[in-house]
Amino acid sequence: MFDLVIRNGLLVDPETGLEQIGDVAVRDGVIHRVGAVSGMAKREIDATGLVVAPGFIDLHAHGQCIASDRMQAFDGVTTSVELEVGILPVSDWYARQQERGRVLNYGASVAWAFARISAMIGRPVEPSLSFMGKCYDDPRWSENTASVAELRTILSLVEQGLEQGGLGIGIPHAYVPGGGAKELVELCSLAKRHEAPTYTHIAYSSNIDPRSSIEAYTRLIGYAGATGAHMHICHFNSTSLLDIRRAAELVSTAQKQGLNITVEAYPYGTGSTVIGSPLFGEAAFRERTGSAYTSIQKVDDGHRFKSRQEILDVQRERPDTLVLWHFLDVQSNPSAQDLLDVSVLYPGGVIASDAMPWTLPDGSVYEGKSWPLPEEAVSHPRSSGTFSRFLREYLRERHKVSLCEAMRRCSLGPARILETVCPQMARKGRLQEGCDADIVVFDLRKITDRADFAAMNRPSEGVHHLLVNGQSVISEGELNRDAFPGQPVRKHVGVL
């Protein structure tokens, strides 16, 4: 007897190209049959008129707690990992997640920035995503070039994190301008020795030289060529700004030459980060980015900045303050939408949310278990609706991708990026016998994002059922509040 049979759905497997009406049988958290299923089951789901697909895999999710998991579940996500920044100590973080319980599968890379903080200012690292933002009160770790001894310590800490199961190395280079070429070469060489990807927020976001986005992408391509490392580009849209077409040409040329470079993007013209980012304090911010100071908006109270001095004041007082950056006006500017499309539809690229934590009015991160989330909890709308927005806009409304290609961008593509470092990912992102029963069942006619910048914490609609390791997280569109089936996704330690 099967634990569950999903019947009469439109089955989609992006790896085999399957797209047909059929059934899926699940037993012990694994997919046992795909196609026509006979036999009894403890439970059945009628998926007539619905899409049955592998659950979405988000490579870029900073929330990493139960509240964030639940919101992302309604977006079709079954695996949510933190890769751009990462974590240290890695083993402590995984142990904490297991103790607390998680709704979605979870994982993290190794935080190069945390290693720098430990080596260069002597601050004990904390396995918390807010740690980096808090440490801008002493920016030497960010701004200074590491000495020979410091670099030795940094690399040792990063390697320890890889040996503890970190899914590669997080390189938020824009937040660490002191990280020079010699340090990055050593870091990427370490990643290559472990056959682990690097996940890079490029060094510069600017439309003009020197220190332009084009310079940063050229450097990243050089690191890939010089070391052989897998260089994954985080949020291709928000770091390329107005030069996305040229950036895409450079990356495409590098890929055609055989360099291991992958790309992700999210379908919004607004980014989010901490105000402590060195980018916002630059004297030439407006000239370099093409943005006014009013494009920067606090998440907690909606305040828009009016001057550089105001930004510098908040950077000094609360560098970990979360802000929105409206870098492309896609609502009223067709050319801005065209630029965003270049990154979102980049050939072979994947969708990733860059989901931010949920923040309360006092600036603290909400990590409670209340559902719905407290009304005052806010975040970037991408924390709620990235994948459903992509499906609504690029698949259903604008017909820019096929259904199978949309599922590749949301599930199979992300899984393949992680497979070398984490062989268990070969069982995810697919709707095949023997794969993990991480499954999303959604109504393509109705799936949509509901969160916007006026109401950020509205969950998406259209996901009828969501299974994580065979357990029901969403059933008939309702959250199972007692479900915590998420399992760790970790580097295979034997890889070296």
C-alpha positions in Angstrom: 0.0 0.0 0.0 1.2 3.5 -0.9 1.2 6.3 1.6 -0.2 8.7 -1.0 -1.3 8.7 -4.6 -1.8 12.0 -6.5 -4.2 11.2 -9.4 -5.0 12.7 -12.8 -2.6 15.7 -12.6 -0.5 17.2 -15.4 2.8 15.6 -14.5 5.9 17.6 -15.4 9.4 16.4 -15.1 11.9 18.9 -16.6 14.7 16.4 -16.9 13.0 13.8 -19.1 10.6 16.3 -20.7 7.6 14.5 -19.3 4.4 16.5 -19.6 1.3 14.3 -19.5 -1.7 13.5 -17.4 -1.0 10.7 -14.9 -0.5 9.7 -11.3 2.3 9.8 -8.7 2.6 7.3 -5.9 4.6 8.0 -2.7 5.9 5.7 0.0 8.3 6.4 2.8 9.1 9.9 1.5 10.1 8.6 -1.9 8.4 8.7 -5.3 7.6 5.0 -6.2 5.5 5.3 -9.3 5.0 7.9 -12.0 2.4 7.4 -14.7 -0.7 5.1 -14.3 -0.8 3.9 -10.7 -3.0 1.1 -9.5 -3.3 -0.1 -6.0 -4.5 1.2 -2.7 -3.2 4.2 -0.8 -3.7 5.6 2.7 -4.6 8.9 1.1 -5.4 10.2 -2.3 -5.3 13.6 -3.9 -7.4 14.5 -6.9 -5.2 16.7 -9.0 -7.5 17.0 -12.0 -6.8 20.3 -13.8 -3.6 20.9 -11.7 0.1 20.7 -12.4 2.1 18.2 -10.5 5.8 19.0 -10.5 9.0 18.8 -8.4 9.1 21.3 -5.6 11.0 24.5 -6.2 14.5 24.9 -4.9 15.5 28.3 -3.8 19.3 28.8 -3.8 19.2 32.3 -2.2 17.0 32.5 0.9 18.2 34.6 3.8 15.1 33.9 6.1 16.1 30.4 7.3 13.5 30.0 10.0 10.0 28.5 10.4 8.2 31.8 9.6 10.1 32.2 6.3 9.7 28.5 5.4 5.9 28.8 5.7 5.7 31.8 3.5 7.9 30.2 0.9 5.8 27.0 1.0 2.9 28.9 -0.5 5.3 29.9 -3.2 5.9 26.3 -4.1 9.3 26.0 -2.5 10.4 22.7 -0.9 14.1 23.4 -0.4 15.4 26.7 0.8 19.2 27.3 1.2 21.3 30.3 2.2 24.3 30.5 -0.2 25.2 34.1 -1.0 26.4 35.0 2.5 26.6 31.6 4.2 27.1 30.6 7.8 29.9 29.9 10.4 30.2 27.8 12.4 28.5 25.5 9.9 28.0 22.5 12.3 26.5 24.7 15.0 24.0 26.2 12.5 22.9 22.8 11.2 22.5 21.6 14.8 20.4 24.6 15.7 18.1 24.1 12.7 17.6 20.5 13.5 16.8 21.3 17.1 14.2 23.9 16.2 12.7 22.0 13.3 12.2 23.2 9.8 9.3 23.1 7.4 11.4 23.0 4.3 14.7 21.3 3.5 17.5 23.6 4.5 21.2 24.2 4.0 24.0 26.9 3.9 27.3 27.6 2.4 30.4 28.7 4.3 30.6 32.4 5.1 33.8 33.9 3.9 32.8 37.2 5.4 32.3 35.6 8.9 35.8 34.1 8.6 37.2 37.5 7.9 35.4 39.0 10.9 36.9 36.3 13.1 40.4 36.6 11.7 40.6 40.4 11.3 38.7 41.9 14.3 38.7 38.9 16.6 35.0 38.8 17.1 33.6 35.3 18.0 31.4 34.2 15.1 27.7 33.5 15.6 25.7 31.0 13.5 23.2 33.7 12.7 22.5 35.4 9.4 22.3 38.8 11.1 25.9 38.5 12.4 27.5 40.2 9.4 25.2 43.2 9.5 26.0 43.8 13.2 29.7 43.7 12.6 29.8 46.9 10.5 30.4 48.8 13.7 34.1 47.8 13.1 34.5 47.8 9.3 38.1 46.8 9.3 37.1 43.2 8.3 35.2 44.6 5.3 37.6 47.4 4.2 41.1 46.1 4.9 43.3 43.8 2.9 44.1 40.7 4.8 47.6 40.1 5.9 49.4 36.9 5.1 48.6 35.5 8.6 45.0 36.7 8.5 44.5 35.1 5.1 45.9 31.8 6.4 43.3 31.9 9.2 40.5 32.9 6.9 41.2 30.0 4.6 41.5 27.6 7.5 38.1 28.7 8.9 36.5 28.4 5.5 37.9 24.9 4.9 36.7 23.8 8.3 33.2 25.0 7.2 33.4 22.9 4.1 34.5 19.9 6.1 31.5 20.4 8.3 29.1 20.2 5.4 28.9 23.7 4.0 27.5 23.8 0.4 30.3 25.8 -1.1 31.6 29.3 -0.3 29.5 32.4 0.0 31.4 35.4 -1.5 29.4 38.6 -0.9 32.3 40.6 -2.5 30.4 43.9 -2.7 30.2 43.9 1.1 33.9 43.1 1.5 35.7 45.7 -0.8 39.0 44.8 1.0 39.0 41.4 -0.5 41.7 41.6 -3.2 42.4 39.4 -6.2 45.1 37.3 -4.4 42.6 36.5 -1.6 39.8 35.6 -4.1 42.1 33.4 -6.1 43.0 31.5 -3.0 39.4 31.2 -2.0 38.3 30.0 -5.4 41.2 27.5 -5.5 40.0 26.1 -2.2 36.5 25.7 -3.6 37.9 23.9 -6.6 39.8 21.5 -4.5 36.6 20.6 -2.7 34.6 20.6 -6.0 32.3 23.1 -4.2 30.6 26.0 -5.9 31.2 29.7 -5.0 28.2 32.0 -4.8 29.2 35.5 -5.6 27.6 38.9 -5.1 30.0 40.7 -7.6 32.3 43.3 -6.2 30.8 46.4 -7.9 27.3 47.5 -9.0 27.9 50.5 -11.1 27.1 51.7 -14.6 30.5 53.6 -14.9 34.2 52.9 -14.7 36.2 52.4 -12.7 34.7 49.7 -10.5 31.8 49.1 -12.8 29.6 46.0 -12.9 31.3 45.0 -16.2 34.7 45.2 -14.4 33.3 43.0 -11.7 32.0 40.4 -14.1 35.2 40.3 -16.0 37.0 39.6 -12.8 34.6 36.8 -11.9 35.1 35.2 -15.3 38.8 35.5 -14.7 38.6 33.7 -11.4 36.7 30.9 -13.0 39.3 30.6 -15.8 42.3 30.9 -13.5 41.2 28.4 -10.8 38.6 26.2 -12.5 36.1 27.0 -9.7 32.4 26.9 -10.3 31.3 30.5 -10.0 27.6 31.0 -9.4 26.4 34.6 -10.0 23.8 35.8 -7.4 20.9 38.1 -8.4 22.2 38.8 -12.0 19.5 41.5 -12.3 20.3 43.8 -9.3 24.1 43.8 -9.7 24.1 44.4 -13.5 21.9 47.5 -13.3 21.7 49.2 -16.7 24.6 47.2 -18.2 22.8 43.8 -18.1 22.9 43.2 -21.8 26.7 43.6 -21.9 27.1 41.5 -18.8 25.0 38.8 -20.3 27.2 38.8 -23.4 30.4 38.4 -21.4 29.0 35.6 -19.3 27.6 33.8 -22.4 31.0 34.0 -24.1 32.7 32.6 -21.0 30.3 29.7 -20.8 30.8 28.9 -24.5 34.5 28.6 -23.7 33.7 25.9 -21.2 34.0 28.0 -17.9 31.7 26.7 -15.1 29.6 29.8 -14.5 25.9 29.7 -13.6 23.4 32.5 -13.1 20.3 33.3 -11.0 17.8 36.2 -11.0 14.5 37.2 -9.4 11.6 38.9 -11.3 11.6 42.2 -9.5 13.2 45.6 -10.2 13.7 46.2 -6.5 16.4 44.7 -4.3 16.9 44.5 -0.6 19.9 44.4 1.7 21.3 46.2 4.8 22.0 49.9 4.8 25.5 49.1 5.9 26.4 48.0 2.4 29.4 50.2 1.2 27.5 50.9 -2.0 25.0 53.2 -0.4 27.6 55.4 1.3 29.6 56.1 -1.8 29.9 59.8 -2.6 29.0 59.1 -6.3 26.2 56.7 -5.6 23.7 58.5 -7.8 26.1 58.8 -10.7 27.4 55.2 -10.5 24.0 53.5 -10.1 21.6 55.9 -12.0 19.4 56.0 -8.8 18.3 58.8 -6.6 18.7 58.6 -2.8 14.9 58.4 -2.6 15.2 55.0 -4.4 16.4 53.6 -1.0 13.6 52.8 1.4 13.6 51.4 4.9 11.7 48.1 5.2 10.4 48.6 8.8 8.7 52.0 8.3 8.8 52.8 4.6 10.9 55.9 5.0 12.8 57.0 1.9 16.2 58.6 2.2 16.7 62.1 1.0 20.5 62.6 1.2 23.8 60.8 1.5 24.3 62.3 5.0 21.1 60.7 6.2 22.3 57.3 4.9 25.7 57.8 6.6 23.9 58.6 9.9 21.9 55.4 9.8 25.0 53.4 8.6 26.7 54.6 11.8 23.8 54.0 14.2 22.1 50.9 12.8 24.2 49.3 9.9 22.0 46.2 10.0 18.8 48.2 9.1 17.1 46.4 6.2 16.3 48.6 3.2 14.7 48.3 -0.3 16.5 49.6 -3.3 14.2 50.4 -6.3 16.9 50.2 -9.0 14.5 49.5 -12.0 11.1 51.1 -12.4 9.4 48.2 -14.2 5.9 49.4 -13.5 6.1 52.5 -15.7 9.2 52.1 -17.8 9.1 49.5 -20.6 12.8 49.7 -21.2 13.4 48.8 -17.5 11.2 45.7 -18.0 13.3 44.8 -21.0 16.5 45.0 -18.9 14.9 42.8 -16.2 13.9 40.2 -18.8 17.5 39.8 -19.9 18.5 38.6 -16.5 15.4 36.6 -15.6 15.3 34.8 -19.0 19.1 34.4 -19.4 19.6 31.0 -21.2 20.2 28.3 -18.7 19.6 30.6 -15.8 17.5 29.7 -12.7 15.1 31.6 -10.5 16.2 32.4 -6.9 14.4 34.8 -4.5 17.0 36.5 -2.4 14.3 36.2 0.3 14.9 38.5 3.2 14.0 37.9 6.9 10.7 39.1 8.3 11.3 42.2 10.3 9.3 43.7 13.2 8.9 47.5 13.8 11.6 47.5 16.4 14.1 46.2 13.7 14.3 42.7 15.1 13.8 39.6 13.0 10.7 37.6 13.5 11.4 33.9 14.2 8.2 32.9 15.9 5.7 30.2 14.9 2.5 32.3 14.5 0.5 31.8 11.4 -0.5 34.0 9.7 2.6 36.1 10.3 2.1 39.1 12.6 0.5 42.0 10.6 3.5 44.2 11.4 6.1 41.8 10.0 7.5 43.1 6.8 10.0 42.0 4.2 10.6 42.4 0.4 7.7 40.9 -1.5 10.1 38.5 -3.1 10.2 36.7 0.3 6.6 35.7 -0.4 6.1 35.6 -4.2 9.2 35.1 -6.3 8.3 31.8 -7.9 4.6 32.4 -8.3 5.3 35.8 -9.8 7.6 34.2 -12.3 5.0 31.6 -13.2 2.2 34.2 -13.5 4.1 36.8 -15.5 6.6 34.9 -17.6 4.7 31.7 -18.2 0.9 32.3 -18.0 0.6 36.0 -19.0 3.5 36.8 -21.3 4.3 33.3 -22.6 8.0 33.8 -22.4 8.8 30.2 -21.3 7.2 26.8 -21.7 5.8 24.9 -18.7 8.7 22.5 -18.8 11.3 25.3 -19.1 9.7 27.1 -16.2 10.0 24.0 -14.0 13.6 23.6 -15.1 14.3 27.2 -13.9 12.5 26.6 -10.6 13.6 23.0 -9.7 15.9 21.0 -11.8 18.3 23.8 -12.6 19.0 24.7 -9.0 19.4 21.0 -8.1 22.0 20.5 -10.7 24.0 23.5 -9.5 24.4 21.7 -6.1 24.8 18.1 -7.2 28.6 18.1 -7.4 29.0 19.2 -3.8 25.8 17.5 -2.6 24.9 14.2 -4.3 21.6 14.0 -2.5 20.4 16.9 -4.8 20.3 14.4 -7.7 17.2 13.0 -6.0 15.5 16.5 -6.0 14.2 18.7 -8.7 12.8 15.7 -10.6 9.4 14.0 -10.8 10.9 10.5 -11.2 10.7 7.1 -9.5 13.3 6.9 -6.7 13.5 10.7 -6.2 12.5 12.4 -3.0 8.8 13.2 -2.7 9.3 17.0 -2.7 6.3 17.8 -4.8 4.2 20.9 -5.6 0.6 20.7 -6.9 -0.6 24.0 -8.3 -3.3 25.6 -10.5 -1.5 27.3 -13.4 -4.6 29.3 -14.1 -4.6 30.9 -10.7 -1.1 30.8 -9.3 0.0 34.3 -8.4 2.0 36.5 -6.0 -0.1 38.6 -3.7 2.6 40.5 -1.8 3.5 44.0 -2.9 5.3 47.0 -1.3 2.1 48.1 0.5 1.3 44.7 1.8 4.4 42.6 2.0 3.3 39.6 4.0 0.5 38.2 2.0 1.2 34.6 0.9 0.9 33.6 -2.7 -2.1 31.8 -4.0 -2.5 28.8 -6.3 -0.5 26.1 -4.5 -3.1 23.4 -3.6 -0.7 20.8 -2.1 3.0 20.8 -1.1 4.9 17.7 0.0 8.3 17.8 1.6 9.9 14.4 2.0 6.4 12.9 1.4 4.8 14.8 4.2 2.0 17.3 3.6 2.9 20.9 4.4 0.0 22.4 2.4 -3.2 20.5 1.9 -6.1 21.9 -0.1 -4.5 25.3 0.1 -4.2 25.3 3.9 -1.0 25.2 5.9 -0.5 22.2 8.2 0.9 24.0 11.3 2.2 20.8 12.8 4.3 19.8 9.8 8.1 20.1 10.2 9.5 17.6 7.7 12.4 19.7 6.5 15.8 17.8 6.3 19.3 19.1 6.1 21.0 19.5 2.7 24.8 19.3 3.2 28.0 18.9 1.4 29.2 15.3 1.0 32.2 15.5 3.3 34.1 12.8 1.4 34.4 15.1 -1.6 38.0 16.5 -1.8 
